[in-house]
Amino acid sequence: MATLKTKVLNIEFENPFLLSSAPPTARIDSIDKAFELGWGGAVLKTITPDNLEMIEASPRYAAWKLNGKVYGFENIELLSHLTVQEWLDGIAYLKAKHPKKVIIASIMAPVIKEEWQKLVKTLNNTSIDAFELNFSCPHGMPEKGIGMAIGTDPEISANITKWVKQVAQKPVFVKLSPNVSNISKIAQAVIDANADGLSAINTVQSIMGVDLDTLEPQPNVNGTSTFGGYSGIAIKPIGLRCVAQIRQTTDKPILGMGGVSNWHDAAEYIAIGADVVQVCTEVMINGYEIIKPMCDGLLNYLESKGFNSPNDIKNKAFVKLTSHEKLKKMHTCHPDINDEKCLKCGKCVSICAEQEHSALHLEDRSVKVDMEKCVGCSLCSIVCTRGAIKMK
């Protein structure tokens, strides 16, 4: 029998699914409900010193939808509005009721040693399992010199990590931003500063779109907007890339996130190098109850493959990454066309002709491949709406 239980450092997880630091973890009663439904843990919405001003915009969300499904989600929301004392009381309540659930305190403060250390010392006295340093919020906070303004500077990131590690009595994870030219450089800086692990990724800085009737960017806040944080299933490839690049840098634990919407996504993150995953946008769209199919699906997958736990698939895909130079290029794949599925619409033929190669043509009401012209790029299989083309 497979199990979803896993361990990161000395922290035991009932399952590898955590709620990210975001609106779903903004209230104690909401986290309580999520734990009742089966989530393995939660990263609290970022706790800040009480004197750090939080004035929200409205509206503060926008989405990219296709046929009613949300593929991308942008937010310009700020951090927690609860006081430090409210979080202290809430943590005590949650841990007393759910002692086996993992609680990680996300924290942020101005770039002042005393502010960070005061917050850490206060939270040391609670039953949290770890800290997550928010160096990566891409909106609102950078203007104050914090958030992503910290996480794009390796020296500042390292210094704050050192400050926290000097006083922290719990493991320290640093949450990294994808909005950098080299995430490995930031990861290495905080690892050198003795961080216990990394969290990746935070949202991707973005503009959701423009209303062409009013020519106003979205989300529209009284006729204006700002750069926001992009999340949802569309950013999963970016998250996977960042986790893999961090894994190339260190063997420290990684809390992976970015576009996780089902158990498949979680398995991919773990296979590429994450230890556990965090989920946010999918919960905001479909609610806490998505945890059951996530757990059931991952458990069934592990059992079907003969794996005992999520740890058995960790790094399985990561070790197969290499440089472009080292890719094995002695063979060329060619399209294998299923005549029964093929509509003979000619789309693949015209696309192939327009994209340089002209390796496909219609003949006797079927698509034929000129093997000498075909370079095996696979574009035909991607544009086929019927799934009639497989590369072999």
C-alpha positions as CSV (number, residue, x, y, z in Angstrom):
1,M,0.0,0.0,0.0
2,A,1.3,3.4,-1.0
3,T,1.2,6.4,1.4
4,L,1.0,10.1,0.8
5,K,3.0,10.8,4.0
6,T,6.4,12.4,3.5
7,K,9.0,14.2,5.5
8,V,10.9,17.4,4.8
9,L,13.8,18.1,7.2
10,N,12.1,16.9,10.5
11,I,8.6,18.1,9.5
12,E,6.1,15.3,8.8
13,F,3.4,15.9,6.2
14,E,0.2,13.8,6.1
15,N,0.2,14.5,2.4
16,P,2.3,16.8,0.1
17,F,-0.4,19.4,-0.5
18,L,-0.1,22.7,1.3
19,L,-2.1,25.9,0.8
20,S,0.1,28.8,-0.3
21,S,0.4,32.1,1.5
22,A,-2.5,33.9,-0.1
23,P,-6.2,34.7,0.3
24,P,-7.1,31.1,1.2
25,T,-4.9,31.3,4.3
26,A,-5.9,34.8,5.3
27,R,-8.3,33.8,8.1
28,I,-8.1,31.3,10.9
29,D,-11.6,29.9,10.4
30,S,-10.8,29.3,6.7
31,I,-7.6,27.4,7.5
32,D,-9.5,25.4,10.1
33,K,-12.0,24.4,7.4
34,A,-9.2,23.5,4.9
35,F,-7.6,21.2,7.5
36,E,-10.9,19.5,8.2
37,L,-11.2,18.7,4.5
38,G,-7.7,17.1,4.4
39,W,-5.0,19.6,3.4
40,G,-1.6,18.6,4.7
41,G,-0.7,22.1,5.8
42,A,-0.9,25.8,5.2
43,V,1.5,28.7,4.7
44,L,-0.1,31.6,6.5
45,K,-0.9,34.8,4.5
46,T,2.2,36.9,5.0
47,I,2.5,38.3,8.5
48,T,4.1,41.7,8.8
49,P,4.9,44.2,11.7
50,D,1.7,45.9,12.8
51,N,2.9,49.3,11.7
52,L,3.3,48.3,8.0
53,E,0.3,49.9,6.2
54,M,-1.9,47.8,4.0
55,I,-4.5,49.7,1.9
56,E,-6.1,47.5,-0.8
57,A,-7.2,48.4,-4.3
58,S,-10.7,47.4,-5.7
59,P,-11.1,45.4,-7.8
60,R,-7.8,43.6,-7.4
61,Y,-8.2,40.5,-9.5
62,A,-8.4,39.8,-13.2
63,A,-8.5,36.6,-15.2
64,W,-7.8,35.2,-18.6
65,K,-10.6,32.8,-19.5
66,L,-11.3,30.5,-22.4
67,N,-14.7,28.9,-22.7
68,G,-15.4,29.7,-19.1
69,K,-12.2,28.1,-17.7
70,V,-9.6,30.3,-16.0
71,Y,-6.1,29.7,-17.4
72,G,-4.4,32.7,-16.0
73,F,-5.1,34.9,-12.9
74,E,-3.7,38.2,-11.9
75,N,-3.9,39.8,-8.5
76,I,-2.7,43.1,-6.9
77,E,-3.6,42.1,-3.4
78,L,-1.3,42.9,-0.5
79,L,-0.4,41.0,2.6
80,S,-2.3,39.9,5.8
81,H,-4.5,42.3,7.6
82,L,-4.5,40.4,10.9
83,T,-2.4,41.8,13.7
84,V,0.6,39.8,15.0
85,Q,-1.4,39.0,18.1
86,E,-4.3,37.7,16.1
87,W,-2.0,35.4,14.3
88,L,-0.4,34.2,17.6
89,D,-3.9,33.3,19.0
90,G,-4.9,31.7,15.7
91,I,-1.8,29.5,15.5
92,A,-2.4,28.3,19.0
93,Y,-6.0,27.4,18.1
94,L,-5.2,25.7,14.9
95,K,-2.3,23.6,16.4
96,A,-4.4,22.6,19.4
97,K,-7.2,21.4,17.1
98,H,-5.0,20.0,14.3
99,P,-1.7,18.9,15.8
100,K,-0.6,16.9,12.8
101,K,-1.1,19.6,10.3
102,V,1.9,21.6,9.1
103,I,1.8,25.4,9.7
104,I,4.4,27.6,8.1
105,A,4.5,31.3,8.9
106,S,5.2,33.5,5.9
107,I,6.8,36.8,7.1
108,M,7.9,40.1,5.6
109,A,9.3,43.3,7.1
110,P,11.2,46.4,6.0
111,V,14.9,45.9,5.3
112,I,15.7,46.6,9.0
113,K,17.5,43.9,11.0
114,E,15.5,44.6,14.2
115,E,12.2,44.4,12.5
116,W,12.8,41.0,11.0
117,Q,14.3,39.6,14.2
118,K,11.5,41.0,16.4
119,L,8.9,39.2,14.2
120,V,10.9,36.0,14.2
121,K,11.4,36.0,18.0
122,T,7.7,36.6,18.5
123,L,6.7,33.7,16.3
124,N,9.4,31.4,17.8
125,N,7.2,31.1,20.8
126,T,4.4,29.6,18.8
127,S,4.0,26.0,17.5
128,I,4.6,26.8,13.8
129,D,6.7,24.3,12.0
130,A,8.8,26.7,9.9
131,F,9.2,30.2,8.5
132,E,8.8,31.2,4.9
133,L,10.5,34.5,4.1
134,N,8.5,36.4,1.5
135,F,11.2,38.0,-0.7
136,S,9.1,37.9,-3.9
137,C,5.7,39.7,-3.8
138,P,5.7,41.5,-7.2
139,H,3.2,44.3,-6.5
140,G,2.6,46.9,-3.8
141,M,5.5,45.9,-1.6
142,P,8.4,46.6,-4.1
143,E,7.4,50.3,-4.0
144,K,8.1,50.1,-0.2
145,G,11.5,48.6,-0.9
146,I,10.4,45.1,0.2
147,G,8.8,42.0,-1.4
148,M,10.3,41.5,-4.9
149,A,12.7,44.4,-4.3
150,I,14.5,42.1,-1.8
151,G,14.3,38.9,-3.9
152,T,15.9,40.4,-7.0
153,D,19.0,41.4,-5.1
154,P,21.2,38.5,-3.9
155,E,23.1,40.6,-1.3
156,I,20.0,41.9,0.4
157,S,18.4,38.5,0.2
158,A,21.4,36.9,1.9
159,N,21.7,39.6,4.6
160,I,18.0,39.2,5.7
161,T,18.4,35.4,5.6
162,K,21.4,35.7,7.9
163,W,19.4,38.0,10.3
164,V,16.6,35.6,10.5
165,K,18.8,32.5,10.9
166,Q,20.6,34.2,13.8
167,V,17.4,34.1,15.9
168,A,15.0,31.5,14.3
169,Q,14.3,28.4,16.2
170,K,12.4,26.8,13.3
171,P,13.6,25.9,9.8
172,V,13.7,28.8,7.4
173,F,12.5,28.6,3.8
174,V,13.0,31.5,1.4
175,K,10.3,32.2,-1.2
176,L,11.9,33.1,-4.5
177,S,10.6,35.2,-7.4
178,P,10.6,34.1,-11.1
179,N,11.0,37.8,-12.1
180,V,14.8,37.6,-12.2
181,S,17.3,36.8,-14.9
182,N,18.9,34.0,-12.9
183,I,16.9,32.4,-10.1
184,S,19.9,30.0,-9.3
185,K,22.0,33.0,-8.3
186,I,19.4,34.2,-5.7
187,A,19.0,30.6,-4.5
188,Q,22.7,30.2,-4.0
189,A,22.9,33.5,-2.1
190,V,20.3,32.5,0.5
191,I,21.7,28.9,0.7
192,D,25.1,30.4,1.4
193,A,23.4,32.5,4.1
194,N,22.3,29.2,5.7
195,A,18.6,29.0,4.6
196,D,17.2,25.5,5.3
197,G,15.2,25.4,2.0
198,L,13.6,27.3,-0.8
199,S,10.0,27.9,-1.9
200,A,9.3,28.6,-5.6
201,I,7.7,30.3,-7.3
202,N,5.8,33.4,-6.4
203,T,3.7,35.0,-9.1
204,V,5.0,36.3,-12.4
205,Q,4.8,40.1,-12.9
206,S,2.2,40.9,-15.5
207,I,-0.5,43.0,-17.1
208,M,-3.6,40.9,-17.6
209,G,-4.9,42.8,-20.6
210,V,-6.4,45.9,-22.0
211,D,-10.2,46.7,-22.4
212,L,-10.3,47.8,-26.0
213,D,-13.6,49.7,-25.5
214,T,-12.0,52.0,-22.8
215,L,-8.3,51.4,-23.5
216,E,-7.8,50.8,-19.8
217,P,-5.5,48.1,-18.5
218,Q,-6.9,45.4,-16.3
219,P,-7.8,45.1,-13.4
220,N,-9.3,48.5,-13.8
221,V,-9.0,50.5,-10.6
222,N,-10.9,53.8,-11.3
223,G,-9.4,54.0,-14.8
224,T,-5.9,53.0,-13.9
225,S,-4.0,49.8,-13.1
226,T,-0.6,48.5,-12.1
227,F,1.7,45.5,-12.6
228,G,0.3,42.5,-10.8
229,G,1.2,38.9,-10.0
230,Y,0.2,36.3,-12.6
231,S,-0.7,32.8,-11.4
232,G,-2.8,29.8,-12.4
233,I,-2.2,26.9,-14.7
234,A,-0.6,29.0,-17.4
235,I,2.5,29.5,-15.2
236,K,3.2,25.9,-14.5
237,P,6.0,25.6,-17.1
238,I,7.8,28.6,-15.5
239,G,7.4,27.1,-12.0
240,L,8.8,23.7,-13.2
241,R,11.7,25.4,-14.8
242,C,12.5,27.4,-11.7
243,V,12.3,24.4,-9.4
244,A,14.6,22.4,-11.7
245,Q,17.1,25.3,-11.8
246,I,17.1,25.5,-8.1
247,R,17.5,21.8,-7.8
248,Q,20.6,22.1,-10.0
249,T,21.9,24.5,-7.4
250,T,21.2,22.7,-4.2
251,D,19.9,19.5,-2.6
252,K,18.1,21.5,0.1
253,P,14.3,21.0,0.3
254,I,12.1,22.8,-2.2
255,L,8.4,23.7,-1.6
256,G,7.2,23.9,-5.2
257,M,4.3,25.9,-6.6
258,G,3.0,27.7,-9.6
259,G,0.0,26.5,-11.5
260,V,-0.7,23.4,-9.5
261,S,-4.3,22.5,-10.2
262,N,-4.5,18.7,-9.9
263,W,-2.5,15.7,-8.8
264,H,-0.8,15.4,-12.2
265,D,0.8,18.9,-11.6
266,A,1.9,17.9,-8.1
267,A,3.5,14.7,-9.4
268,E,5.4,16.7,-12.1
269,Y,6.7,19.2,-9.6
270,I,8.0,16.4,-7.3
271,A,9.5,14.5,-10.2
272,I,11.3,17.7,-11.3
273,G,12.8,18.3,-7.8
274,A,10.2,19.6,-5.3
275,D,9.6,17.9,-2.0
276,V,6.0,19.0,-1.5
277,V,3.7,21.4,-3.4
278,Q,1.7,24.5,-2.5
279,V,-1.6,25.4,-4.2
280,C,-3.3,28.8,-4.4
281,T,-5.2,29.9,-7.5
282,E,-7.0,26.6,-8.1
283,V,-8.4,26.9,-4.5
284,M,-9.4,30.5,-5.1
285,I,-11.4,29.4,-8.2
286,N,-12.8,26.0,-7.1
287,G,-12.6,25.9,-3.3
288,Y,-10.8,23.8,-0.6
289,E,-12.6,20.6,-1.6
290,I,-10.3,20.0,-4.5
291,I,-8.0,18.3,-2.0
292,K,-9.8,15.0,-2.1
293,P,-9.4,14.3,-5.8
294,M,-5.8,15.6,-5.5
295,C,-5.0,13.1,-2.8
296,D,-6.9,10.2,-4.3
297,G,-5.4,10.8,-7.7
298,L,-1.8,11.0,-6.5
299,L,-2.3,7.9,-4.3
300,N,-3.8,5.9,-7.2
301,Y,-0.9,7.0,-9.4
302,L,1.8,5.9,-6.9
303,E,0.1,2.5,-6.4
304,S,-0.3,2.0,-10.2
305,K,3.4,2.6,-10.7
306,G,4.5,0.5,-7.8
307,F,5.8,3.5,-5.8
308,N,5.5,3.6,-2.0
309,S,5.4,7.4,-1.4
310,P,5.8,10.7,-3.1
311,N,9.5,10.5,-2.2
312,D,9.9,7.6,-4.6
313,I,9.3,9.9,-7.6
314,K,11.3,12.9,-6.4
315,N,14.0,14.0,-8.9
316,K,13.0,11.2,-11.4
317,A,12.5,13.7,-14.2
318,F,15.2,16.1,-12.9
319,V,18.0,13.6,-13.5
320,K,17.0,13.4,-17.1
321,L,17.6,17.1,-17.8
322,T,20.6,18.0,-19.7
323,S,22.0,20.8,-21.9
324,H,20.9,21.3,-25.5
325,E,24.4,20.4,-26.6
326,K,24.2,17.0,-24.8
327,L,20.7,16.0,-26.2
328,K,20.8,12.8,-28.2
329,K,20.3,13.9,-31.8
330,M,21.1,10.8,-33.8
331,H,17.4,10.0,-34.6
332,T,14.6,12.0,-36.2
333,C,11.0,11.4,-35.3
334,H,8.4,11.5,-38.0
335,P,4.6,11.9,-37.9
336,D,2.5,8.8,-37.8
337,I,-1.0,9.7,-39.1
338,N,-4.1,7.8,-38.0
339,D,-6.4,7.9,-41.1
340,E,-9.4,7.0,-39.1
341,K,-9.1,10.1,-36.8
342,C,-7.8,12.4,-39.6
343,L,-10.4,14.8,-41.0
344,K,-8.3,15.5,-44.1
345,C,-8.8,19.2,-43.4
346,G,-5.3,20.0,-44.6
347,K,-4.4,22.2,-41.6
348,C,-1.2,20.3,-40.9
349,V,-0.3,20.4,-44.6
350,S,-0.6,24.2,-44.9
351,I,1.1,24.9,-41.5
352,C,4.0,22.7,-42.5
353,A,4.3,24.5,-45.8
354,E,4.2,27.9,-44.1
355,Q,6.8,27.0,-41.5
356,E,9.6,26.1,-43.9
357,H,9.5,22.4,-44.6
358,S,6.6,21.4,-46.9
359,A,6.9,17.8,-45.8
360,L,3.2,17.0,-45.8
361,H,0.7,16.8,-48.7
362,L,-2.8,15.5,-49.3
363,E,-2.9,12.5,-51.6
364,D,-5.8,10.1,-52.3
365,R,-7.8,11.6,-49.4
366,S,-5.0,11.1,-46.8
367,V,-2.1,13.0,-45.5
368,K,1.3,11.7,-46.7
369,V,4.7,12.5,-45.3
370,D,7.8,13.2,-47.4
371,M,10.4,11.6,-45.1
372,E,13.3,13.4,-46.9
373,K,11.8,16.8,-46.2
374,C,10.5,16.1,-42.7
375,V,12.8,17.3,-39.9
376,G,10.7,15.9,-37.1
377,C,9.8,19.2,-35.5
378,S,6.4,17.9,-34.3
379,L,4.4,21.1,-35.1
380,C,1.9,19.0,-37.2
381,S,1.0,16.9,-34.2
382,I,0.5,20.0,-32.1
383,V,-1.8,21.8,-34.5
384,C,-3.9,18.7,-35.2
385,T,-7.3,19.2,-33.5
386,R,-8.2,15.5,-33.6
387,G,-5.0,14.0,-32.1
388,A,-4.5,12.0,-35.3
389,I,-0.8,12.6,-35.5
390,K,1.8,11.0,-33.2
391,M,5.5,11.4,-33.5
392,K,7.4,8.1,-33.9
